[in-house]
Amino acid sequence: MQYISHYESPLGNILLAADEAGLTGLWFEDQKYYAADLDKEHEEKEIPLFETAKQWLDIYFSGKEPDFSVPLHFIGTDFQKEVWEILCTIPYGQTMTYGGIAERIAASRGVSRMSAQAVGGAVGHNKISIIVPCHRVVGTNGSLTGYAGGIERKMKLLSLEKADTEHFFFPKKGTAL
């Protein structure tokens, strides 16, 4: 059984979803893939996990790095889960490129290369925004592409974390807008 709750953030309303294993979703109301994989049969209920997640979000949106983790339950393919695990290792206030993630996966699998585009697809389908920090992934050239919550919101999240955003830019065209 999945449960849902709502959170009002400074960047828009958020829907939280969880099951007995952990947080399964965190989506801004207007983002791409909103409520993806949310069970049709779910219940709005305040469970202890939501209290923990909301406390984490309160600290995060105050401009500080939370010093505790929220139990997560990834729902996706093995490849997606592998990418999302790497996202969780990107330090607060820092960024990584899609190519950098592809290189890490290639090295872990003992292959010469991995597709950065495939990584981008998995990053874009991350269901647990902010806590699984897909907003910290940027293009090799500094392009702020591929954030389902919107590129402006991505920049605001990076700025909130005091990331060095001087060399980042908004793409003028492309599929990741």
C-alpha positions in Angstrom: 0.0 0.0 0.0 1.3 3.5 -0.9 0.5 6.5 1.1 0.6 10.2 0.0 1.1 13.5 1.7 1.6 17.1 0.6 4.3 19.6 1.4 4.3 23.3 0.6 7.9 24.3 -0.4 9.2 27.8 -1.4 9.4 26.5 -5.0 6.0 25.0 -5.3 3.7 22.3 -3.8 5.1 18.8 -3.5 3.5 15.4 -3.5 5.2 12.8 -1.3 4.5 9.1 -1.7 5.8 6.2 0.4 5.2 2.5 1.2 6.3 0.4 4.1 9.9 0.2 2.7 10.5 4.0 2.2 9.8 7.1 0.2 8.8 6.2 -3.3 8.1 9.6 -4.8 8.6 13.3 -4.3 7.3 15.4 -7.1 6.6 19.1 -7.7 2.9 19.4 -8.7 3.7 20.7 -12.2 6.7 18.6 -13.1 7.1 16.1 -15.9 6.3 12.5 -14.9 4.2 13.8 -11.9 3.1 10.9 -9.7 4.8 8.3 -12.0 4.4 4.8 -10.5 2.0 6.0 -7.8 -0.4 3.1 -7.1 -3.9 3.7 -8.2 -4.9 2.4 -4.8 -3.2 4.8 -2.4 -4.3 6.5 0.8 -3.6 10.1 2.0 -2.3 9.5 5.5 0.4 11.1 7.7 2.8 8.3 8.4 6.0 8.7 10.5 8.1 8.6 7.3 6.4 11.7 6.0 7.3 13.5 9.2 10.9 12.6 8.7 10.8 13.6 5.0 9.1 17.0 5.8 11.7 17.7 8.5 14.4 17.0 6.0 12.8 19.3 3.5 12.4 22.1 6.1 16.1 22.0 6.8 17.0 21.8 3.1 14.8 24.8 2.2 16.3 26.8 5.0 19.6 26.6 3.1 21.2 24.0 5.2 22.3 20.5 4.4 20.2 17.9 6.3 22.4 15.7 8.5 20.2 12.6 8.4 18.8 10.5 5.6 15.2 9.5 4.7 14.5 5.8 4.0 14.1 5.4 0.2 12.4 2.7 -1.9 13.4 3.0 -5.6 10.9 1.7 -8.1 12.4 1.3 -11.5 14.7 -0.8 -13.6 18.1 -2.0 -12.4 19.8 0.5 -14.5 17.7 3.4 -13.2 18.3 2.3 -9.6 22.1 2.2 -10.3 22.0 5.8 -11.6 19.8 6.9 -8.7 22.2 5.4 -6.2 25.0 7.4 -7.8 22.9 10.6 -7.6 22.7 10.0 -3.9 26.5 10.3 -3.7 26.8 13.7 -5.3 27.7 16.0 -2.4 25.5 18.9 -1.3 26.4 22.1 -3.3 28.3 20.2 -5.9 27.5 18.9 -9.4 28.3 16.0 -11.6 27.9 15.6 -15.4 25.8 12.9 -17.2 29.1 11.8 -18.7 30.7 11.5 -15.3 27.9 9.2 -14.1 28.2 7.2 -17.3 31.9 6.8 -16.7 31.3 5.5 -13.1 28.8 2.9 -14.3 31.1 1.8 -17.1 34.0 1.4 -14.6 31.8 -0.6 -12.2 30.7 -2.9 -15.0 34.2 -3.3 -16.5 33.2 -1.8 -19.9 34.9 0.9 -21.8 32.0 3.3 -22.0 28.4 3.8 -21.2 25.9 6.1 -22.9 25.5 9.5 -21.2 22.1 9.8 -23.0 20.9 6.6 -21.3 22.1 8.1 -18.0 20.1 11.2 -18.8 17.0 9.2 -19.4 17.3 7.5 -16.0 18.1 10.8 -14.3 15.0 12.4 -15.9 12.8 9.6 -14.5 14.0 10.0 -10.9 10.8 9.8 -8.9 12.3 11.2 -5.6 13.3 14.8 -6.5 15.6 16.9 -4.2 16.3 14.0 -1.8 17.7 12.0 -4.7 19.5 15.1 -6.1 19.0 14.9 -9.9 19.2 18.7 -9.9 22.9 18.4 -9.3 23.5 16.8 -12.7 24.5 19.1 -15.5 25.7 18.9 -19.1 29.5 18.6 -19.7 29.5 22.1 -21.2 27.6 23.6 -18.2 24.1 23.4 -19.7 21.3 23.1 -17.2 19.4 20.4 -19.1 17.1 17.7 -18.1 15.3 18.6 -14.9 11.7 17.3 -14.8 10.8 20.0 -12.3 11.9 22.8 -14.7 15.3 24.3 -15.5 14.5 27.5 -13.5 13.7 25.4 -10.4 16.9 23.4 -11.0 19.0 26.7 -10.9 17.1 27.8 -7.7 17.9 24.5 -6.0 21.6 24.8 -7.0 21.7 28.4 -5.8 20.0 27.4 -2.5 22.9 24.9 -2.0 25.4 27.7 -2.8 26.8 25.6 -5.7 29.2 27.4 -8.0 26.7 28.2 -10.8 28.8 30.9 -12.6 29.5 28.7 -15.6 26.1 27.2 -16.0 23.6 28.3 -18.6 20.1 27.7 -19.8 20.0 25.9 -23.1 18.3 27.8 -26.0 16.9 24.7 -27.6 16.8 20.9 -27.2 14.8 18.0 -26.1 15.7 18.4 -22.4 14.0 21.7 -21.9 
